[in-house]
């Protein structure tokens, strides 16, 4: 930037130039005169630059002061929901190192960061069946994790908040295209054409094999098309008295008996059903169902390849609460959640197996059990509750659940890229289940929880703990189950 040269400065320069001209005849002095002139010119230019710098600084300081005045005059509004608390309730861990707790803590932190002034209060409720009834009656039900045994009958009562309007602000969520919603479980997401819940995770049956026990006994991992007969042969080979004291201390098989999921895979694979299509009759006494239950029962009481109650108690006293992880069981009939649970046993060398086929039956059937998130229709803060539900079931959270391997996510990309990837080595089994099996949700109907507790956890379990013979247990299960169904 330049400035005008004052008259005094111009005279100084002219005088110097004139003096130079007068001295021009004196050649030895020319160089000295030029030096003097140059110095004076440089001095004037330097002074000019400094003055301009000061002006620029003054202007910038003035601007800053003006901006500061404006900022001080701006009134910053308080967060929209200052001091608001919204509740979340689940029967699963919400604190600690459990994968489900880690998932919930992450969602809580993300949600609170996106909604300044809002706190998510999380509560674990062991007696969830009782609490959802009492809180529904009192209209205090919070955002909750649900399963199919309760959710669909509650949806019919108009309990849940519709999410469609809030989903319009979440283009990343495409339930129809990007999520797995098993056949028979549509009521877990939609009610009367409206979205009332976000899918969370899917559970299904799987066989786990302890590869260290297999290798130690020279047994290869069975092929994908193995049968119930192959299962029995392997279990017999793995069942041993390893200490030579005359008592079995290593078993080929372990399973459960308390829910429909423990029996349904066997019954469906054998061609049977557990309940009639109209949900009025218990069908565990059909020839196909009885054949499946008999095979399952014989694993424990005929072939002795499954620990009995006294065996489990002996191991428990010795501090062994998970016989499969402790290397006491070769094959565990479990569900997909075991994949995440076994992260707590980093030294466990195990793999996944397809459920074996019924001998002579080339088809495979497969059940799915879904959990979801939903908010109450009478919510005090419907936008916040809806946003929390969408955050819990959205793609980002689904991907995180897949990496934690809590259970199988319902978001397809999370299944393919997170959950169904090693370890274990053959995690591909999960993807192949969706691709190869006929996959349907476990039956959903009003009174399902009471029916399950009565039929499977009650009457049939009596046979599996040795209280009654199997035929008696099956007959009583049908009678008791039908009484429950008739009461609804």
GISULQUI-V881549 format. One record per backbone hydrogen bond with DSSP energy under -1.0 kcal/mol. NH is the residue of the N-H (numbers start at 1). CO is the residue of the C=O. E is the energy in kcal/mol with one decimal. If there is no record, write none. Layout:
nh:NH co:CO e:E
nh:NH co:CO e:E
This chain:
nh:10 co:6 e:-2.1
nh:11 co:7 e:-2.4
nh:12 co:8 e:-2.0
nh:13 co:9 e:-2.1
nh:14 co:10 e:-2.6
nh:15 co:11 e:-2.8
nh:16 co:12 e:-1.8
nh:17 co:13 e:-2.5
nh:18 co:14 e:-3.2
nh:19 co:15 e:-2.6
nh:20 co:16 e:-1.8
nh:21 co:17 e:-2.1
nh:22 co:18 e:-2.5
nh:23 co:19 e:-1.5
nh:24 co:21 e:-1.3
nh:26 co:23 e:-1.9
nh:27 co:25 e:-1.3
nh:29 co:26 e:-1.9
nh:30 co:27 e:-1.2
nh:33 co:29 e:-2.1
nh:34 co:30 e:-2.4
nh:35 co:31 e:-1.9
nh:36 co:32 e:-2.0
nh:37 co:33 e:-2.6
nh:38 co:34 e:-2.5
nh:39 co:35 e:-2.3
nh:40 co:36 e:-2.1
nh:41 co:37 e:-2.4
nh:42 co:38 e:-2.6
nh:43 co:39 e:-2.2
nh:44 co:40 e:-2.3
nh:45 co:41 e:-2.6
nh:46 co:42 e:-2.5
nh:47 co:43 e:-2.5
nh:48 co:44 e:-2.4
nh:49 co:45 e:-2.5
nh:50 co:46 e:-2.4
nh:51 co:47 e:-2.2
nh:52 co:48 e:-2.3
nh:53 co:49 e:-2.5
nh:54 co:50 e:-2.3
nh:55 co:51 e:-2.0
nh:56 co:52 e:-2.4
nh:57 co:53 e:-2.8
nh:58 co:54 e:-2.6
nh:59 co:55 e:-2.3
nh:60 co:56 e:-2.5
nh:61 co:57 e:-2.9
nh:62 co:58 e:-2.2
nh:63 co:59 e:-2.1
nh:64 co:60 e:-2.5
nh:65 co:61 e:-2.6
nh:66 co:62 e:-2.3
nh:67 co:63 e:-2.6
nh:68 co:64 e:-2.7
nh:69 co:65 e:-2.1
nh:70 co:66 e:-1.9
nh:71 co:67 e:-2.8
nh:72 co:68 e:-2.3
nh:73 co:69 e:-1.3
nh:82 co:79 e:-1.4
nh:84 co:81 e:-2.1
nh:84 co:117 e:-1.2
nh:86 co:119 e:-2.5
nh:88 co:121 e:-2.5
nh:89 co:143 e:-2.1
nh:90 co:123 e:-2.0
nh:102 co:98 e:-2.4
nh:103 co:99 e:-2.1
nh:104 co:100 e:-2.3
nh:105 co:101 e:-2.5
nh:106 co:102 e:-1.8
nh:107 co:103 e:-2.1
nh:108 co:104 e:-2.5
nh:109 co:105 e:-2.2
nh:110 co:106 e:-2.4
nh:111 co:107 e:-2.8
nh:112 co:108 e:-2.5
nh:113 co:109 e:-1.8
nh:114 co:110 e:-1.7
nh:115 co:111 e:-1.3
nh:118 co:115 e:-2.0
nh:119 co:84 e:-2.5
nh:121 co:86 e:-2.8
nh:123 co:88 e:-2.2
nh:125 co:90 e:-3.0
nh:128 co:126 e:-1.2
nh:131 co:127 e:-2.2
nh:132 co:128 e:-2.5
nh:134 co:130 e:-2.3
nh:135 co:131 e:-2.9
nh:136 co:132 e:-1.2
nh:137 co:133 e:-2.1
nh:138 co:134 e:-1.8
nh:140 co:135 e:-2.8
nh:141 co:135 e:-1.1
nh:143 co:87 e:-1.6
nh:144 co:374 e:-2.4
nh:145 co:89 e:-1.7
nh:146 co:372 e:-3.0
nh:148 co:370 e:-1.1
nh:150 co:147 e:-1.5
nh:151 co:147 e:-2.3
nh:154 co:150 e:-1.4
nh:155 co:151 e:-2.3
nh:156 co:152 e:-1.3
nh:157 co:154 e:-1.1
nh:158 co:155 e:-1.8
nh:159 co:154 e:-1.4
nh:161 co:375 e:-3.0
nh:163 co:195 e:-3.1
nh:167 co:163 e:-2.3
nh:169 co:166 e:-1.5
nh:170 co:167 e:-1.9
nh:173 co:170 e:-2.0
nh:178 co:174 e:-2.8
nh:179 co:175 e:-1.1
nh:180 co:410 e:-3.2
nh:185 co:182 e:-2.2
nh:188 co:185 e:-2.0
nh:189 co:186 e:-1.9
nh:190 co:186 e:-2.9
nh:191 co:194 e:-2.7
nh:194 co:191 e:-1.7
nh:196 co:189 e:-2.9
nh:197 co:189 e:-1.0
nh:198 co:373 e:-2.2
nh:200 co:371 e:-2.3
nh:202 co:408 e:-3.8
nh:203 co:369 e:-2.6
nh:206 co:334 e:-2.1
nh:207 co:353 e:-1.7
nh:208 co:332 e:-2.7
nh:209 co:351 e:-2.4
nh:210 co:330 e:-2.8
nh:211 co:349 e:-1.8
nh:214 co:210 e:-2.1
nh:215 co:211 e:-2.9
nh:216 co:212 e:-2.3
nh:217 co:213 e:-1.4
nh:218 co:215 e:-1.3
nh:219 co:214 e:-3.2
nh:226 co:223 e:-1.5
nh:228 co:357 e:-1.9
nh:231 co:227 e:-2.2
nh:232 co:228 e:-2.3
nh:233 co:229 e:-2.3
nh:234 co:230 e:-2.3
nh:235 co:231 e:-2.5
nh:236 co:232 e:-2.3
nh:237 co:233 e:-1.8
nh:238 co:234 e:-1.8
nh:239 co:235 e:-1.4
nh:240 co:250 e:-2.2
nh:249 co:240 e:-2.0
nh:250 co:240 e:-1.5
nh:251 co:328 e:-2.9
nh:253 co:305 e:-2.7
nh:254 co:331 e:-1.2
nh:262 co:259 e:-1.2
nh:263 co:260 e:-1.0
nh:264 co:260 e:-3.1
nh:267 co:263 e:-2.3
nh:268 co:264 e:-3.4
nh:269 co:265 e:-2.0
nh:270 co:266 e:-1.6
nh:271 co:268 e:-1.5
nh:272 co:267 e:-3.0
nh:276 co:281 e:-2.5
nh:279 co:276 e:-1.8
nh:283 co:274 e:-1.8
nh:286 co:283 e:-1.6
nh:290 co:286 e:-3.1
nh:291 co:287 e:-1.9
nh:292 co:288 e:-1.9
nh:293 co:289 e:-2.6
nh:294 co:290 e:-2.4
nh:295 co:291 e:-2.0
nh:296 co:292 e:-2.1
nh:297 co:293 e:-2.6
nh:298 co:294 e:-2.7
nh:299 co:295 e:-1.3
nh:300 co:297 e:-1.2
nh:301 co:297 e:-2.3
nh:302 co:298 e:-1.6
nh:303 co:298 e:-3.2
nh:305 co:299 e:-2.2
nh:312 co:308 e:-2.4
nh:313 co:309 e:-2.3
nh:314 co:310 e:-2.0
nh:315 co:311 e:-2.2
nh:316 co:312 e:-2.3
nh:317 co:313 e:-2.2
nh:318 co:314 e:-1.4
nh:319 co:316 e:-1.7
nh:320 co:315 e:-3.1
nh:326 co:322 e:-2.0
nh:327 co:324 e:-1.5
nh:328 co:323 e:-3.1
nh:330 co:251 e:-2.0
nh:331 co:252 e:-1.5
nh:332 co:208 e:-2.4
nh:333 co:254 e:-2.8
nh:334 co:206 e:-2.7
nh:336 co:204 e:-1.4
nh:338 co:335 e:-2.1
nh:339 co:336 e:-1.4
nh:341 co:337 e:-2.1
nh:342 co:338 e:-2.6
nh:343 co:340 e:-1.4
nh:344 co:341 e:-1.6
nh:345 co:342 e:-1.7
nh:348 co:345 e:-2.1
nh:351 co:209 e:-1.8
nh:353 co:207 e:-2.7
nh:357 co:226 e:-2.8
nh:361 co:358 e:-2.7
nh:366 co:438 e:-2.2
nh:368 co:440 e:-1.5
nh:369 co:203 e:-2.3
nh:371 co:201 e:-2.2
nh:372 co:146 e:-1.9
nh:373 co:198 e:-2.2
nh:374 co:144 e:-1.8
nh:377 co:159 e:-3.1
nh:379 co:376 e:-1.3
nh:385 co:381 e:-2.6
nh:386 co:382 e:-2.5
nh:387 co:383 e:-2.3
nh:388 co:384 e:-2.4
nh:389 co:385 e:-2.2
nh:390 co:386 e:-2.4
nh:391 co:387 e:-2.3
nh:392 co:388 e:-2.5
nh:393 co:389 e:-1.8
nh:394 co:390 e:-1.2
nh:398 co:394 e:-2.5
nh:399 co:395 e:-2.6
nh:400 co:396 e:-1.8
nh:401 co:397 e:-2.7
nh:402 co:398 e:-2.2
nh:403 co:399 e:-2.0
nh:404 co:400 e:-2.1
nh:405 co:401 e:-1.2
nh:406 co:401 e:-1.4
nh:408 co:202 e:-1.6
nh:410 co:200 e:-1.5
nh:412 co:178 e:-2.8
nh:415 co:411 e:-1.7
nh:416 co:412 e:-2.4
nh:417 co:413 e:-2.7
nh:418 co:414 e:-1.2
nh:419 co:414 e:-2.6
nh:420 co:415 e:-2.7
nh:427 co:424 e:-1.3
nh:429 co:426 e:-1.8
nh:430 co:427 e:-1.7
nh:432 co:428 e:-2.3
nh:433 co:429 e:-1.7
nh:434 co:430 e:-1.3
nh:435 co:431 e:-1.6
nh:436 co:432 e:-2.8
nh:437 co:433 e:-1.9
nh:438 co:364 e:-1.4
nh:440 co:366 e:-2.2
nh:441 co:183 e:-2.7
nh:442 co:368 e:-2.2
nh:448 co:445 e:-1.6
nh:451 co:447 e:-2.3
nh:452 co:448 e:-2.7
nh:453 co:449 e:-2.4
nh:454 co:450 e:-2.0
nh:455 co:451 e:-3.1
nh:456 co:452 e:-1.8
nh:457 co:452 e:-1.9
nh:459 co:454 e:-2.6
nh:460 co:455 e:-2.3
nh:461 co:456 e:-1.2
nh:462 co:458 e:-1.3
nh:464 co:460 e:-1.5
nh:465 co:461 e:-1.3
nh:466 co:463 e:-1.4
nh:467 co:462 e:-2.7
nh:473 co:469 e:-2.0
nh:474 co:470 e:-2.5
nh:475 co:471 e:-2.2
nh:476 co:472 e:-2.5
nh:477 co:473 e:-2.2
nh:478 co:474 e:-2.0
nh:479 co:475 e:-2.1
nh:480 co:476 e:-2.7
nh:481 co:477 e:-2.4
nh:482 co:478 e:-2.4
nh:483 co:479 e:-1.6
nh:484 co:480 e:-1.7
nh:485 co:481 e:-2.3
nh:486 co:482 e:-2.3
nh:487 co:483 e:-1.2
nh:488 co:485 e:-1.1
